[in-house]
Amino acid sequence: MRSLNWLHIALIHLAIINMVTFLLYGIDKWKAKRDKWRVSEEALIWMADNLILLTYVGLTKIQGLY
């Protein structure tokens, strides 16, 4: 079995981030339709922005650049 290189790890990580963010937006939409407490806009933006930043930092550590 081949080991995963940093690009494969990055793609898997980004796919997971996108799925979690998409799920969070879906929960917010579902709650909005039912007039329930919604996910804060700050949390939605944090998911979209900061997790990608964390991915970048993690990849630079994997590559030994950081």
DOGUBA-111922 format. One line per 8 residues: number of its first residue (from 0); for each residue x, y, z of N, C-alpha, C. Coordinates in Angstrom, 1 decimal. Last residue first. Example, Ala and Ser with C-alpha at 12.3 -4.5 7.8 and 13.67 -1.06 7.14 Angstrom:
2
1 = 12.8:-2.2:7.1:13.7:-1.1:7.1:12.9:0.0:7.9 | 13.2:-5.7:7.8:12.3:-4.5:7.8:13.2:-3.3:7.8
***
This chain:
66
65 = 7.8:25.1:7.8:7.4:26.0:8.8:8.2:25.9:10.1 | 8.5:23.2:6.0:8.8:24.6:5.6:8.5:25.5:6.7 | 7.9:20.5:6.1:9.1:21.0:6.8:9.5:22.4:6.5 | 5.6:19.5:5.2:6.6:19.6:4.3:7.9:20.1:4.9 | 4.1:19.7:7.6:4.3:18.3:7.0:5.5:18.4:6.0 | 4.0:22.4:7.9:4.7:21.6:8.9:5.0:20.2:8.3 | 2.4:23.1:5.7:3.8:23.6:5.7:4.6:22.9:6.8 | 0.0:21.8:6.4:0.8:21.3:5.3:2.2:21.9:5.3
57 = -0.8:23.4:8.7:-0.5:22.0:8.8:0.4:21.4:7.7 | -1.2:25.9:7.4:-0.2:25.7:8.4:0.2:24.3:8.6 | -3.4:25.1:5.7:-2.1:25.6:5.2:-1.0:25.5:6.2 | -5.3:24.4:7.6:-4.8:23.4:6.6:-3.5:23.9:6.1 | -5.8:26.8:8.8:-5.2:25.7:9.6:-4.6:24.6:8.7 | -7.0:28.1:6.7:-5.7:28.6:7.2:-5.0:27.5:8.0 | -9.3:26.6:6.6:-8.4:26.6:5.4:-7.1:27.1:5.8 | -10.4:27.3:9.0:-10.0:25.9:8.8:-9.1:25.8:7.6
49 = -11.0:30.0:8.7:-9.9:29.6:9.6:-9.5:28.1:9.4 | -13.2:30.2:6.7:-11.9:30.9:6.6:-10.8:30.2:7.4 | -15.4:28.6:7.3:-15.0:28.8:5.9:-13.6:29.3:5.8 | -15.7:28.8:10.1:-15.5:27.5:9.5:-14.9:27.7:8.1 | -16.1:31.6:10.3:-14.9:31.0:10.9:-14.6:29.6:10.3 | -18.6:31.9:9.1:-17.4:32.5:8.5:-16.1:31.9:9.0 | -20.2:30.5:11.0:-20.1:30.1:9.6:-18.9:30.6:8.9 | -19.7:32.0:13.3:-19.3:30.5:13.3:-19.2:30.1:11.8
41 = -20.9:34.4:12.6:-19.4:34.3:13.0:-18.9:32.9:12.9 | -23.5:33.8:12.4:-22.8:34.1:11.2:-21.3:34.1:11.4 | -24.6:31.0:14.3:-24.2:32.4:14.2:-23.4:32.6:12.9 | -27.4:29.1:13.6:-25.9:29.1:13.7:-25.5:30.5:13.5 | -30.5:29.9:15.2:-29.7:29.6:14.0:-28.2:29.6:14.4 | -33.4:28.7:16.7:-32.2:29.4:16.9:-31.2:28.9:15.8 | -36.2:28.6:14.2:-35.4:28.2:15.4:-34.1:29.0:15.5 | -37.9:28.7:12.0:-37.8:29.8:13.0:-37.2:29.4:14.3
33 = -37.5:26.9:10.0:-38.4:26.5:11.1:-38.4:27.5:12.2 | -35.7:27.9:8.3:-37.0:27.6:7.7:-38.0:27.3:8.8 | -33.5:28.0:9.9:-34.1:29.3:9.5:-35.5:29.0:9.0 | -32.8:25.4:10.2:-33.3:26.1:11.4:-34.0:27.4:11.0 | -31.9:24.9:7.6:-33.0:24.1:8.1:-33.6:24.8:9.3 | -29.7:26.6:7.5:-30.9:26.8:6.5:-32.1:26.1:7.1 | -28.0:25.5:9.4:-28.5:26.8:9.5:-29.7:27.1:8.7 | -27.6:23.0:8.2:-28.3:23.0:9.5:-28.8:24.4:9.7
25 = -26.2:23.9:5.9:-27.4:23.2:5.8:-28.3:23.2:7.1 | -23.9:24.9:7.1:-24.8:25.8:6.4:-26.1:25.2:6.2 | -22.9:22.5:8.1:-23.2:23.6:9.0:-24.1:24.6:8.4 | -22.4:21.1:5.7:-23.4:20.6:6.7:-23.8:21.7:7.7 | -20.4:22.7:4.6:-21.7:22.5:3.9:-22.8:22.0:4.9 | -18.4:22.3:6.6:-19.0:23.6:6.4:-20.3:23.5:5.6 | -18.0:19.5:6.2:-18.4:20.0:7.5:-19.0:21.4:7.4 | -17.1:19.5:3.5:-18.3:18.7:3.9:-18.9:19.2:5.3
17 = -14.8:21.1:3.6:-15.9:21.5:2.8:-17.2:20.7:3.2 | -13.2:19.5:5.3:-13.6:20.9:5.7:-14.8:21.3:4.9 | -12.9:17.2:3.7:-13.6:17.1:5.0:-14.0:18.5:5.4 | -11.5:18.3:1.5:-12.8:17.7:1.3:-13.6:17.6:2.6 | -9.1:19.1:2.8:-10.0:20.1:2.3:-11.4:19.6:2.0 | -8.1:16.5:3.5:-8.5:17.5:4.5:-9.4:18.6:4.0 | -7.7:15.5:0.9:-8.6:14.8:1.9:-9.1:15.8:2.9 | -5.8:17.3:0.0:-7.1:17.2:-0.7:-8.1:16.5:0.2
9 = -3.7:16.9:1.8:-4.3:18.2:1.7:-5.7:18.1:1.0 | -3.0:14.2:1.3:-3.5:14.6:2.6:-4.2:16.0:2.6 | -2.1:14.5:-1.3:-3.3:13.7:-1.0:-3.9:14.0:0.3 | 0.1:16.2:-0.8:-1.0:16.6:-1.7:-2.3:15.8:-1.5 | 1.8:14.6:0.7:1.2:15.8:1.3:0.0:16.3:0.5 | 1.1:11.1:0.1:2.0:12.3:0.1:1.2:13.5:0.6 | 0.5:8.1:1.7:-0.1:9.3:1.1:0.9:10.4:1.2 | 2.1:5.0:0.6:1.8:6.1:1.6:1.3:7.3:0.9
1 = 0.6:2.2:-0.9:1.4:3.4:-1.0:1.1:4.3:0.1 | 0.8:-1.2:0.0:0.0:0.0:0.0:0.9:1.2:0.0
***
